[in-house]
Amino acid sequence: MRLPGGFLASSVRAGVRKDRPDLALLLAEKGANAAAVFTKNRFQAAPVVLARNGLRKSGGRVRAVVVNSGCANAATGSAGLSAARRVRNRAAELVGCPPEEVFAASTGVIGVVLPDAKIRAALPGALHRASKSGLAAASRAILTTDVGPKVAEASFRVGGRTGRIVGIAKGAGMIHPNMATMLAFVMTDAAATPAFLRRALRDSVDASFNAISVDGDASTNDSLLLLANGAAGNAAVRPGSRDAARFAAVLADALGELARLCVLDGEGASRCVEVVVRGAASDEDARRMARAIGNSTLCKCAFAGGDPNWGRFVCAAGAAGPPLDPDRVDVVVDGVVVARRGRPIPAALPRAARRMARREFRIVLDLHLGRGAGRMLASDLTVEYVHFNAAYTT
Amino acid sequence: MRLPGGFLASSVRAGVRKDRPDLALLLAEKGANAAAVFTKNRFQAAPVVLARNGLRKSGGRVRAVVVNSGCANAATGSAGLSAARRVRNRAAELVGCPPEEVFAASTGVIGVVLPDAKIRAALPGALHRASKSGLAAASRAILTTDVGPKVAEASFRVGGRTGRIVGIAKGAGMIHPNMATMLAFVMTDAAATPAFLRRALRDSVDASFNAISVDGDASTNDSLLLLANGAAGNAAVRPGSRDAARFAAVLADALGELARLCVLDGEGASRCVEVVVRGAASDEDARRMARAIGNSTLCKCAFAGGDPNWGRFVCAAGAAGPPLDPDRVDVVVDGVVVARRGRPIPAALPRAARRMARREFRIVLDLHLGRGAGRMLASDLTVEYVHFNAAYTT
């Protein structure tokens, strides 16, 4: 788990959470170009508001990333915004950069103002400890109720040099009531402009983080940040070039892997199911139907039970809105055809059920209507999920 | 549970299900004007296709309603359509009416062709037993995994006469895999034209059956039929008249009550929650947000746990899309304000939790943005729901 050149990381205990590291710091020694996507929820936490404005103001430059777990600083009004601003300003002071080049993110309990004094007091220690080997520690400090850290890494050729890309994430689930958020931070030493990064990020996020479902709820704090510091020494990737295509593929793989890890680590999840809809009238139709299946509580229960309940899958797709002719649909569970042209194949069901006993499998609906295709990664819905989320902890 | 004048009902055992009545017959002795709404799922069962066409062909006249439980006759292609047609034709022959005046509905397992021979063989017995006191029996024969029958009734004044309205329904849940469907049949002896009935039904169904959520999945067989036979002796209700307003209110009440009973009898449901959003920019916005809260698995788990988790409710509303300013939102649990202008009131939470321990309660979000309002009835999400639906029974 080696950081790309020019990046440092660390974690410390700020005391927001009890007895565990809860503050992560990522540093781009000479700064980095940046692009980010944020939750589309209308209810956005203070750090999201601040980070979005900061990126706009800095023209897509980031020098430091400060992430705390334990408190999401959401639903905290102007008090929350001031607290986040104080953390940002102190970090900027210590690092020696404009405040807008500090990207701050928070995750944890909703409705509590960030205890910014604790975080400000811990920042010098975090800065002091920042090192080339600090990523593993940072990847753990951003977790809340995740089972374990989520890391993706790869090397690639870019402009005749070898670039590296490394990403860390925390899970998409809300295990405990009021525990928010998916966060992901991806760093590369390739050189690329903020505009190029924005576009590459938007393209890959639709196929990865925007195509996963643990419980279908977008949180108040979801943030995904991509940093490129150019330490690899390549000339900035040009849009439309072969390097651009390669970079996009590498980024898509990294985000896909982080998204997959988030689903596998979803609250109470026992399975990660790839739902594919093809033969739809358009890609957009296919994506909507794959999403409807992946979000359906009935389908999620069938995933949990290892039940090749093809009627439910088609029913959920049919409820999504786009055209579908049930008499044409094929349903395939990990290679086993359980329905062809809308009619069940009962003899295939036991074999399909055995495939669904695996931790990861794929369900394909072929609508035979057109050439549209879309996919979705979904967790199952287990008794443990309900236990977690019905617990009274407000 | 008295039928309105001019209607008869019965139930018999046709043998589709084991050892229990599974065929209900409703008769309008001299025929009735009719209106119906059906599932919007693209995946529609054979009886839905047939019933919709029949109503169009008959110009909104219905003489007999034949309902079987145990088999939904969905995903059965042309074989299913032929089977449904044979049942309809046999019933028409026995009753002595055109086939398009027979409304046939089915509920039960998906993917199995209706055993129409059994049903045809049972029809003469059902016709023979049809009586003014047969409604209770019919209300039970249409059930599948429902806990008990669902009936709503009322009397009202119309054109100087006393009219009656009686409705029966089966639950909205899909307890067992492949068990579909919400069905409701509402009969009145008031006189009204099919056009008037269509409009009244459309208006009331949006506020009742279209505003409930057990698991958010629209099934392949959902059907709601309204019959008015004029036996009360009133002149046909004129649109825009005082009678029309009274009839609309009575119909809305009856459908509201049936919808409420369906939610309370939802699979594994322990609570029926009225979710109200007001102060939205428009009614449509408010309805979308109320629906998002009612369908959210996270919110449903909070309902089950009796947890006044206001942050989740606002977060689900914020994810729905319409405008929302979290710093303005009030959240009220059965009269107890748990958040005002986006800030929690911790002292109120224990009292709110006690309200949420009730079987029925109300959650209100006031957005303070405009005058739009909308509501939704939602069941909670319990461990029992997952147990039911994860069971392998394909």
Interface residues (C-beta under 8 A of the other chain):
Chain A: K40 N41 R42 F43 Q44 A74 A75 T76 G77 S78 I110 G111 M174 P177 N178 A180 D215 G216 D217 A218 S219 T220 S296 T297 L298 C301 A302 A304 G305 G306 D307 P308 N309 W310 G311 R312 V314 C315 A316 A317 G318 A319 G321 P322 P323 L324 D325 P326 D327 A339 R341 G342 R343 P344 L349 A353 L381 T382 V383 Y385 V386 H387 F388 N389 A390 A391 Y392 T393 T394
Chain B: K40 N41 R42 F43 Q44 A74 A75 T76 G77 S78 I110 G111 M174 P177 N178 A180 D215 G216 D217 A218 S219 T220 S296 T297 L298 C301 A302 A304 G305 G306 D307 P308 N309 W310 G311 R312 V314 C315 A316 A317 G318 A319 G321 P322 P323 L324 D325 P326 D327 A339 R341 G342 R343 P344 L349 A353 L381 T382 V383 Y385 V386 H387 F388 N389 A390 A391 Y392 T393 T394
